[in-house]
Amino acid sequence: MCRYLLVLCFIMLAPFIMFGQIKTPASPTFSTFSPVTTMPGSQPGGNRQPANPAVEYTNKMYRKSAEQNEKILKTNPPGSSYEGSVRGAEEVQSQTITAEQQAAEREKLRYEKSLAQFKFVFTELLRMQRGKIPFSLKRAVFLVEGAYTGNAIPYSVFNKKITDKVHLLEEVMKREQVARNSLGKNYAIQKLFAEDLTDEQGRLQRHYTYDFEDPFGENDYSKMFVGRLLHEGTGQCHSMPLLYLILAEELKAKAWLSISPNHSFIVFSDSITGELYNFETTNGNPASKTWAMASGYISTAAIRNKIYLDTLNRSALLAYVMADLVKGYSNKMGDDNFVIAMADSIIKICPNSIDGYIMKANAMTIACTRSARAIGLKSDKQFYLYPELSRQNKQIHEIYDIIDELGYNPMPIDKYRDWLASADGAARKAESLKLKKQISTNAKR
């Protein structure tokens, strides 16, 4: 239960699936919460508050320089060599401060540009949700990743890599005489995650594989992105299912994203029999319906409230991508009121979004902690003296109650690894082989 995670007044809930597979960070408490870093871009994942990075640093330098020079001048008469040295030092320090100011101002401009990019992408996703522009998972994912990377990859490059894979899939279906229905298209897509293929020029196309080096994006946050998967060929349970769905969208095949604790996978159907199948992109095999339940961290309430093991419709999928935007923003820019606004929009679009509630609780906890520290409070026992802090604290606990009621149960990373590895057990492999033969047969009928 989330309530057991509270220390003193509150504890910051860590994001539940920060890009699917990101290690849950240690949660700061009221007594240990570290000071806010105002310099954007330092320490990814820190709790930063947008500010003017030039002012605080420059003022500090001026104060230190002035104090040192004043001390020297008091102990040396006018016209002495000491006085000349100080005057010269002041000129050098002034030039240094100017250079530091310029660097800080450049940093500030980069920060404001990045902030504007995140806000633009958020607006575009809202326009998709409201039907103002066509829904496109490909474009939505590209925009979200570009907000974090500063559009490091041009859309033309991203789109061409997708188009090349679609052409390869067309060749596979033709070569293997696969039916052009939804099941046949899903069968072809799955080959990209299961086996090496050759294109019509005879060039070898390696299949996508699991990233064992940095599966949680701890060393490089962008390793969670579809763009990196397309470029490097390795990914995890965040980027791989999203790429699968983008390809399904391009081929007009029916497939859905489904969520389990710390994980996401694909659900697709046999359009003739109506049977639903699960596909695990991280190992390239179909998965039985019992495997997802075997983690032991999916409660009855979570299934009833459809936070786990349900197929995401278009609105829920868009909310999922919007949550990715919030996570990227929080990682790069910090947690602030914009995070809360985006989380509120996610909850409005998808009322059972566990991501939305947890991210809102995170941001509100940070804001409450910041306010308490600003007035010198060291204990939550003093909150009753401050109506606004009491109101914030009450609202945070109300969100925790919602998270509990939805059935959220945090899954430890070691347990997640054990569960994911269980797919390679002999019994699970036998189940997967049987399902794979059945899908292959039906796809070619």
C-alpha positions in Angstrom: 0.0 0.0 0.0 1.2 3.5 -0.8 0.5 4.6 2.8 3.3 2.3 4.1 5.7 4.3 1.9 5.0 7.5 3.9 7.7 8.8 6.2 6.9 11.8 8.4 4.3 13.8 6.5 4.8 12.4 3.1 7.1 10.5 0.8 7.6 11.2 -2.9 6.3 8.3 -4.9 8.7 7.3 -7.6 7.3 6.9 -11.2 5.8 3.5 -11.7 6.9 2.9 -15.3 9.3 5.6 -16.2 9.6 4.6 -19.8 8.6 1.1 -19.0 11.9 -0.1 -17.6 13.5 2.5 -15.4 14.8 1.7 -12.0 12.7 3.2 -9.2 14.8 5.9 -7.5 15.1 6.2 -3.8 12.3 8.5 -2.5 13.3 11.7 -0.7 11.5 12.4 2.6 10.7 15.7 4.3 13.9 15.4 6.4 16.3 14.3 3.6 14.9 16.2 0.6 17.9 17.8 -1.1 18.0 21.5 -2.0 16.5 22.5 -5.3 19.0 22.9 -8.2 18.3 25.9 -10.2 20.7 25.3 -13.1 18.8 23.4 -15.8 20.5 20.4 -17.2 22.6 19.5 -14.2 22.0 16.1 -12.6 19.4 14.3 -14.7 16.4 13.3 -12.7 16.9 15.9 -10.0 14.1 17.9 -8.7 14.8 21.3 -10.3 12.7 24.4 -10.3 12.9 26.7 -13.4 14.8 29.9 -12.5 17.2 32.5 -13.9 20.5 30.7 -13.7 22.5 33.8 -14.4 21.5 36.0 -11.5 22.3 33.8 -8.4 25.7 32.7 -9.6 26.8 36.2 -10.7 25.7 37.9 -7.5 27.6 35.3 -5.5 30.8 35.9 -7.5 30.5 39.7 -7.0 30.0 39.4 -3.3 33.0 37.1 -2.8 35.3 39.3 -5.0 34.3 42.5 -3.2 34.8 41.0 0.2 38.3 39.9 -0.6 39.4 43.2 -2.2 37.9 45.3 0.6 39.9 43.3 3.2 43.2 43.8 1.3 42.7 47.5 0.9 41.9 48.1 4.5 45.4 46.8 5.5 47.4 48.6 2.8 47.6 52.4 2.2 46.6 54.2 -1.1 49.3 54.1 -3.7 50.9 50.9 -2.4 51.8 47.9 -4.6 49.0 46.0 -2.9 46.5 48.6 -4.0 47.7 48.3 -7.7 47.5 44.6 -7.5 43.9 44.7 -6.2 42.9 47.1 -8.9 44.3 44.9 -11.6 42.7 41.8 -10.0 39.4 43.6 -10.0 39.7 44.1 -13.8 40.5 40.4 -14.4 37.7 39.4 -12.1 35.2 41.7 -13.8 36.1 40.1 -17.2 35.7 36.6 -15.6 32.3 37.6 -14.2 31.2 38.9 -17.6 32.2 35.6 -19.2 30.4 33.7 -16.5 27.4 35.9 -17.0 27.4 35.2 -20.7 27.7 31.5 -20.1 24.8 31.6 -17.7 22.7 33.6 -20.1 23.4 31.1 -22.8 22.3 28.3 -20.5 19.2 30.3 -19.6 18.3 30.7 -23.3 18.8 26.9 -23.9 16.6 26.2 -21.0 13.8 28.6 -22.3 14.1 27.0 -25.7 13.7 23.6 -24.3 10.8 24.6 -22.2 9.1 26.1 -25.2 9.6 22.8 -27.1 8.0 20.8 -24.4 5.0 23.1 -24.2 4.7 22.9 -28.0 4.7 19.1 -28.0 2.2 19.0 -25.2 -0.1 21.3 -27.2 0.2 19.1 -30.3 -0.7 16.0 -28.3 -3.8 17.8 -27.0 -4.7 18.7 -30.5 -4.5 15.1 -31.5 -6.7 14.1 -28.6 -9.3 16.7 -29.5 -9.3 15.7 -33.1 -7.9 19.0 -34.3 -5.1 17.1 -36.2 -5.0 13.4 -37.2 -3.8 10.9 -34.6 -0.4 9.5 -35.5 1.5 7.4 -33.0 4.6 7.8 -35.2 4.5 11.5 -35.0 3.5 11.6 -31.4 6.5 9.5 -30.4 8.8 11.5 -32.5 7.6 14.8 -31.0 8.0 13.5 -27.4 11.5 12.2 -28.0 12.5 15.3 -29.9 11.4 17.5 -26.9 13.9 15.7 -24.8 16.8 15.5 -27.3 16.3 19.0 -28.8 15.2 17.4 -32.1 18.5 15.7 -32.5 17.0 13.4 -35.2 15.2 15.0 -38.1 11.7 13.7 -38.8 12.8 12.8 -42.4 15.4 10.4 -41.0 13.0 8.9 -38.4 10.3 8.5 -41.0 12.6 6.9 -43.5 13.8 4.2 -41.0 10.1 3.4 -40.4 9.3 3.3 -44.1 12.3 1.0 -44.8 11.0 -1.5 -42.2 7.5 -1.3 -43.7 9.0 -2.2 -47.1 10.9 -5.1 -45.6 7.7 -6.4 -44.0 5.9 -6.2 -47.3 8.7 -8.3 -48.9 8.4 -10.8 -46.0 4.6 -11.2 -46.5 5.1 -11.6 -50.2 8.0 -14.1 -49.9 6.2 -16.3 -47.3 2.8 -15.9 -48.9 1.3 -14.5 -45.7 -2.3 -13.5 -45.7 -2.8 -9.7 -46.0 -5.2 -9.6 -43.0 -4.4 -8.2 -39.6 -3.0 -11.5 -38.3 -0.7 -11.9 -41.2 0.7 -8.4 -40.7 1.3 -9.0 -37.1 3.0 -12.2 -37.9 5.4 -10.3 -40.2 6.1 -7.5 -37.7 7.0 -10.1 -35.0 9.8 -11.4 -37.2 11.6 -8.1 -36.7 11.9 -9.0 -33.0 12.6 -12.7 -33.5 14.9 -13.4 -36.4 17.3 -11.9 -38.9 15.9 -11.2 -42.3 17.2 -10.3 -45.8 15.7 -7.6 -47.9 15.2 -7.8 -51.7 18.8 -6.7 -52.3 20.0 -9.6 -50.2 21.2 -7.4 -47.4 21.0 -8.8 -43.9 18.6 -7.0 -41.5 19.4 -7.9 -37.9 16.4 -8.4 -35.6 15.9 -6.1 -32.6 17.3 -7.3 -29.4 17.1 -6.5 -25.7 19.5 -3.9 -24.3 21.3 -5.7 -21.5 23.8 -2.9 -21.0 21.4 -0.1 -19.9 17.9 -1.5 -19.9 16.6 1.0 -17.4 18.1 4.1 -19.1 20.2 4.9 -16.0 23.3 5.9 -17.9 21.6 7.4 -20.9 17.9 8.4 -20.6 17.5 8.4 -24.4 18.1 4.7 -24.6 14.4 4.4 -23.8 13.5 6.0 -27.2 12.2 4.5 -30.4 14.7 6.6 -32.3 17.6 4.9 -30.5 16.1 1.5 -31.1 15.8 2.2 -34.8 19.4 3.4 -34.9 21.2 0.9 -32.7 18.9 -2.1 -32.9 18.6 -2.6 -29.1 15.7 -1.6 -26.8 13.6 -2.7 -23.9 9.9 -3.0 -23.0 9.2 0.6 -23.6 10.7 1.4 -27.0 10.2 -2.1 -28.5 6.4 -2.3 -28.1 6.0 1.3 -29.3 7.9 0.5 -32.5 5.8 -2.5 -32.9 2.6 -0.4 -32.7 4.0 2.3 -35.1 4.6 -0.4 -37.7 1.2 -1.9 -37.1 -0.3 1.6 -37.6 1.7 2.0 -40.9 0.4 -1.4 -42.1 -3.1 -0.9 -40.8 -2.9 -4.0 -38.6 -4.8 -4.3 -35.3 -2.6 -4.4 -32.2 -2.8 -2.9 -28.8 -0.5 -2.0 -25.9 -1.0 -3.6 -22.6 0.6 -2.7 -19.2 1.8 -4.8 -16.3 4.0 -3.7 -13.4 7.1 -2.1 -14.7 6.4 -3.6 -18.2 4.4 -3.3 -21.4 3.7 -5.8 -24.1 1.6 -6.3 -27.3 -1.8 -7.8 -27.7 -3.1 -8.7 -31.1 -5.9 -10.8 -32.5 -6.8 -13.5 -35.1 -9.4 -11.7 -37.1 -11.0 -15.0 -38.2 -11.2 -16.8 -34.8 -11.3 -13.7 -32.7 -8.7 -15.2 -30.4 -6.4 -12.7 -28.6 -2.6 -13.3 -28.3 0.1 -11.7 -26.2 3.5 -10.9 -27.8 6.7 -10.2 -25.8 8.9 -7.9 -27.9 11.9 -8.3 -25.6 12.4 -11.9 -26.5 10.5 -12.1 -29.8 8.0 -14.7 -28.7 4.2 -15.0 -28.0 3.5 -15.2 -24.3 0.7 -17.1 -22.5 -2.0 -15.2 -20.8 -0.9 -16.7 -17.4 2.6 -15.4 -17.7 1.7 -11.7 -17.2 -0.2 -12.7 -14.0 2.7 -14.7 -12.7 4.6 -11.6 -11.5 2.5 -11.7 -8.3 2.2 -7.9 -8.2 -1.1 -7.5 -10.1 -4.0 -7.1 -7.7 -7.6 -7.9 -8.3 -8.3 -4.1 -7.9 -5.7 -3.3 -10.6 -7.4 -5.6 -13.0 -10.9 -4.4 -12.1 -9.8 -0.8 -12.6 -8.0 -1.7 -15.8 -4.6 -0.2 -14.9 -3.0 -3.6 -15.8 -3.6 -6.2 -18.5 -6.2 -4.2 -20.3 -5.7 -3.2 -24.0 -5.2 0.6 -24.3 -7.6 2.3 -26.7 -6.5 5.3 -28.7 -7.2 7.8 -25.8 -5.4 5.7 -23.3 -2.5 5.2 -25.7 -2.2 8.9 -26.2 -2.3 9.5 -22.4 0.5 6.9 -22.2 2.6 8.9 -24.7 1.8 12.1 -22.9 3.1 10.5 -19.7 6.3 9.8 -21.5 6.5 13.6 -22.3 6.0 14.4 -18.6 8.7 11.9 -17.5 11.1 13.4 -20.0 10.3 16.9 -18.9 10.7 16.0 -15.2 14.0 14.3 -15.9 15.4 17.2 -17.9 13.7 20.3 -16.5 12.5 19.3 -13.0 9.1 19.0 -11.3 7.0 22.2 -11.4 3.4 23.4 -12.0 3.7 22.4 -15.7 4.1 18.8 -14.6 1.0 19.1 -12.5 -0.9 20.7 -15.4 0.2 17.9 -17.8 -0.7 15.2 -15.2 -4.1 16.7 -14.8 -4.7 16.5 -18.6 -3.6 12.9 -18.6 -6.0 12.0 -15.9 -8.8 13.9 -17.7 -8.1 11.9 -20.9 -7.6 8.6 -19.0 -9.2 8.6 -15.5 -7.5 5.4 -14.5 -4.0 6.5 -15.5 -1.8 5.4 -12.7 1.1 7.3 -14.3 -0.9 10.5 -14.2 -1.7 10.2 -10.5 1.8 9.3 -9.4 3.4 12.1 -11.4 1.0 14.6 -9.9 1.7 13.3 -6.4 5.4 13.5 -7.1 5.2 17.2 -8.3 2.9 18.2 -5.5 5.1 16.5 -2.8 8.1 18.4 -4.1 6.2 21.7 -4.1 4.9 21.2 -0.6 8.4 20.2 0.6 9.9 23.3 -1.1 7.3 25.6 0.6 7.9 24.1 4.0 11.6 24.5 3.8 11.3 28.1 2.6 9.6 29.0 5.9 12.1 27.0 7.9 9.9 24.1 8.9 11.7 20.9 10.0 8.7 18.7 10.8 5.2 18.1 9.3 3.8 18.5 12.8 3.9 22.2 12.3 1.8 22.2 9.1 -1.4 22.9 11.0 -0.1 26.4 11.6 0.0 27.1 7.9 -3.4 26.6 6.1 -1.9 26.5 2.6 0.6 23.7 3.5 -2.2 21.8 5.3 -4.4 22.1 2.2 -1.5 20.9 -0.1 -0.7 18.0 2.3 -4.4 17.0 2.4 -4.6 17.0 -1.4 -1.4 14.9 -1.7 -2.9 12.2 0.7 -6.1 12.2 -1.3 -4.1 11.3 -4.4 -2.3 8.6 -2.5 -5.8 7.2 -1.6 -6.7 7.1 -5.3 -3.5 5.3 -6.1 -4.2 2.7 -3.5 -7.8 2.3 -4.6 -6.7 1.7 -8.2 -4.8 -1.3 -7.0 -1.2 0.0 -7.6 1.4 -2.2 -6.0 5.1 -1.2 -6.6 7.2 -4.1 -8.0 10.8 -4.2 -6.8 13.3 -4.2 -9.6 14.9 -7.5 -8.6 11.5 -9.1 -8.7 10.8 -7.6 -12.1 14.1 -9.0 -13.4 13.2 -12.5 -12.1 9.8 -12.4 -13.6 11.1 -11.2 -17.0 13.7 -14.0 -17.0 11.0 -16.6 -16.2 9.9 -16.3 -19.9 13.1 -18.2 -20.8 12.2 -21.2 -18.6 11.6 -24.5 -20.2 7.8 -24.5 -19.6 7.4 -21.0 -20.8 9.4 -21.7 -23.9 7.3 -24.7 -24.7 4.2 -22.6 -24.4 5.6 -19.9 -26.7 6.7 -22.5 -29.3 3.2 -23.9 -29.4 1.6 -20.5 -29.8 4.2 -19.4 -32.4 3.3 -22.5 -34.6 -0.4 -21.8 -34.2 0.0 -18.1 -35.2 2.3 -19.1 -38.2 -0.2 -21.6 -39.5 -3.2 -19.3 -39.2 -1.3 -16.4 -40.8 -0.7 -18.4 -43.9 -4.1 -20.0 -44.4 
